[in-house]
Amino acid sequence: ERPVVGVGGASRIAASFNFRSGQSGTTGSYCGDVRITNTSATTVNGGWLVRLNLNQSLLTTGWNGTFTSLGGSLYDLTPVSWNSVIQPGQFIAASFCANKTGASFTPQVVFTQSN
């Protein structure tokens, strides 16, 4: 898991990426989960965002979240209707698969923000 940097101290969530499959080798594809945890004592109600850098990867499919390309390897992950609310101390997960385009394919959480 990579360290998460909050934006302006306002983020009440933490995020991490974990591989499900395909983490070995530098070619082929992989799938994994982004775990988003409410680290605060109050409910996060719909307003969360996780920015991901897929590095040397190309997103092929995603689910349980909306993945919006910002150009290059950056993506913003935002909620869908059924996982927009995260209770205190709880987490949700969004998942995706990607094709490797180089040896530095491991995704990184760039920052998180929440309402």
N, C-alpha and C positions, 0 to 999 in steps of 0.2 A: 504494500500500500504506500502511496505517495503522500507527502505532507500536503495539506490543503491551506491555501491562503485566503482569508476572508477579505471582503471588499469593504473598506471603511468601517470595519468593526461591526457592520450591520448584519452579517450573515449569521443565521441561527441553525445552519445545517453544516454537516461535514459530508464529504463524498470520497469514495475510493473505488478503484477498478480492480476486479478479480477475474482472471481467466477461467473459462469453463472448459475450453478445449483449444488445441492448436498452439500452445505457448512455446513448444520446442521447435527448433528449426527456423530458418530465415525466409522460407518460401511457403506458399500455400495460404491458408486462411486460418482464422481463429474466431472464437466467440467468447463473450464475457459479459459480466454484469457490473453496472454502476450502482453501488449501494449509497443511498442518500439517507442520512440519519439526522433527526431533529435533536440537536444538542441542548436545546433550551427548555425552559419550564412552561412554555406556552405553545399552543398549536400553530403550526405553519399552515396557513389556509390558502393554498393555491399559488402563492407567489414565490416559487423557487426556481432557480436556474443553476445549472452546472455547466461550466465551459470546459470542454475536453480538447486536448491536442492529440490527434491520432497519429502524429509523427509520420512514420513511413508505412501508413496503412490507408486503404480506401474503404470507406463504409459501404457495405452491400445491403444490409437490412437492419432495422431496429424495431423494437417493440416495447410496450409499457412506458413509452415516452415519445416526445417529438424531438427529432434530431434535425437541427437547422444548420446547414453549411454556412460558414462565414467566409469561405474561400480558403484555399490551401488545405491545411490539415485541421483547421479549427472548426468545432461544432458546438452549438449551444443545445443543451438538453433541457427541455421544459416538460411540465406534467401533462398528462392526459386526464380526462374527467375522473377516472376511477382511482387515481393515486395523487391527486392534487393536495389532499390534506394529509399532513404527517403529525401525529400526536406526539407530545413530549416523550423523548426517550425511545421512540419507535423509528422504524426505517421502512423505506420502500426500495424496490430495485427496478431498474430499467436495463434492457439488454440489447446487444447488437452483435453483428458479425461483420468482419472486415477481411479484405485481402491484404497480405503483406507485400510491400513494395521495396523493402530493404531490411537490413538487420536491426535498425532502430525503430521497430514497429510498436513497442509497448505504449499503450495510451497513457496519458497523464491528465490529472485534474489540474486545470490552470487556476480557476477560482470558483467560488460558490457565492450565491446571494439568495436572500429570502426576504419575505415581507415581515 
